[in-house]
Amino acid sequence: MRKEQSQKYKYLGLNIAYYRKERGLSQSRLAERINVSRTHMSRIETADCAVSLDVVFAICDALEVPPEKLFAFRM
């Protein structure tokens, strides 16, 4: 991930965590639903790695949240 994009990944991760918790899901349960490890899910939420659009769209489907909600950054 490029340094200039790191803040955006951080906000994306925070939004994912927010909607996951709002739906009462653990990281493990969400990871299971989208077929990634819990560790990878944690790294996505803490912006420790870049995430593909395929994974973002899978997260959106699992959380029943439109993509624009995950990309609504409050800077």
Secondary structure, DSSP 8 states (H G I E B T S, - for coil): --GGGHHHHHHHHHHHHHHHHHTT--HHHHHHHHT--HHHHHHHHTTSS---HHHHHHHHHHHT--HHHHT----
